[in-house]
């Protein structure tokens, strides 16, 4: 029966629902435990663990490199991505029947041209 339920669930897209439910469970449980015990006490307890101290010693200089890579390596993608999404949004607004009618020539609708 487990195999049949697994195959049927995969066909229905249940996996995403289960993943979301588990994520929600983890977030809610963390919030409840943190608010019940107190976030300061949770932090102090975590800092007293040897694995936390070991990971913290590894990450002292590591985060500077991660930030630098994020800014220089990936930061240049922000503007082209924004422009592509904006162009796709305008094209969808002009092409889809349930949006504003494309009564203005060019890339913008009449309302978009008026705002511009």
C-alpha positions as CSV (number, residue, x, y, z in Angstrom):
1,X,0.0,0.0,0.0
2,X,2.9,2.4,0.6
3,X,4.1,2.0,-3.0
4,X,0.6,2.6,-4.3
5,X,0.1,5.7,-2.1
6,X,3.6,7.0,-3.1
7,X,2.9,6.6,-6.8
8,X,-0.6,8.1,-6.5
9,X,0.7,11.0,-4.5
10,X,3.5,11.7,-7.0
11,X,1.0,11.9,-9.8
12,X,-1.2,14.4,-7.8
13,X,1.7,16.7,-6.8
14,X,1.3,15.9,-3.1
15,X,5.1,16.0,-2.5
16,X,5.1,19.8,-2.7
17,X,2.3,20.0,-0.2
18,X,4.1,17.7,2.2
19,X,7.3,19.6,1.8
20,X,5.5,22.9,2.6
21,X,3.8,21.3,5.6
22,X,7.1,20.1,7.0
23,X,8.7,23.5,6.5
24,X,5.8,25.1,8.2
25,X,6.0,22.6,11.0
26,X,9.7,23.3,11.6
27,X,9.2,27.1,11.5
28,X,6.2,27.0,13.9
29,X,8.0,24.6,16.3
30,X,11.1,26.8,16.3
31,X,9.1,29.9,17.0
32,X,7.1,28.2,19.8
33,X,10.2,26.8,21.5
34,X,12.1,30.1,21.1
35,X,9.3,32.1,22.6
36,X,8.6,29.6,25.4
37,X,12.2,29.1,26.5
38,X,13.5,32.5,25.4
39,X,15.7,33.4,22.5
40,X,18.5,34.6,24.7
41,X,18.7,31.2,26.5
42,X,18.5,29.3,23.2
43,X,21.4,31.4,21.9
44,X,23.5,30.9,25.0
45,X,22.8,27.1,24.9
46,X,23.8,27.0,21.2
47,X,27.0,29.0,21.9
48,X,28.0,26.5,24.6
49,X,27.9,23.6,22.2
50,X,31.4,22.5,20.9
51,X,30.1,22.2,17.3
52,X,28.8,25.7,17.4
53,X,32.1,27.1,18.5
54,X,34.0,25.0,15.9
55,X,31.7,26.3,13.1
56,X,32.0,29.8,14.4
57,X,35.8,29.6,14.3
58,X,35.6,28.5,10.6
59,X,33.2,31.3,9.6
60,X,35.1,34.3,11.1
61,X,36.7,35.3,7.8
62,X,34.6,33.1,5.6
63,X,31.5,35.5,5.5
64,X,33.6,38.3,4.1
65,X,34.4,36.2,1.1
66,X,30.8,35.1,0.7
67,X,29.6,38.8,0.8
68,X,32.3,39.8,-1.7
69,X,31.3,37.0,-4.1
70,X,27.7,37.9,-3.8
71,X,28.3,41.5,-4.6
72,X,30.9,41.2,-7.3
73,X,30.0,37.8,-8.7
74,X,26.2,38.0,-8.7
75,X,25.4,41.6,-8.1
76,X,25.6,42.6,-11.8
77,X,22.7,40.2,-12.6
78,X,20.2,42.3,-10.6
79,X,19.7,45.1,-13.2
80,X,19.4,42.9,-16.3
81,X,17.1,40.6,-14.4
82,X,14.9,43.5,-13.3
83,X,14.7,44.9,-16.8
84,X,13.9,41.4,-18.3
85,X,11.1,40.9,-15.7
86,X,9.8,44.4,-16.3
87,X,9.7,43.8,-20.1
88,X,8.0,40.4,-19.6
89,X,5.4,42.1,-17.3
90,X,4.6,44.8,-19.8
91,X,4.4,42.2,-22.6
92,X,2.0,40.1,-20.5
93,X,-0.1,43.1,-19.7
94,X,-0.5,43.8,-23.4
95,X,-1.0,40.2,-24.5
96,X,-3.3,38.8,-21.9
97,X,-7.0,39.4,-22.3
98,X,-7.7,40.0,-18.6
99,X,-5.3,42.9,-18.2
100,X,-5.6,46.5,-19.4
101,X,-6.2,46.8,-23.1
102,X,-3.1,47.8,-25.2
103,X,-4.6,50.9,-26.6
104,X,-1.3,52.8,-26.8
105,X,1.4,52.0,-29.4
106,X,4.8,50.9,-28.2
107,X,5.9,48.9,-25.2
108,X,3.6,50.4,-22.6
109,X,-0.1,50.4,-22.2
110,X,-1.9,53.7,-22.1
111,X,-1.9,53.8,-18.3
112,X,1.9,52.9,-18.3
113,X,2.6,55.6,-20.9
114,X,0.7,58.1,-18.8
115,X,2.7,57.2,-15.7
116,X,6.0,57.3,-17.5
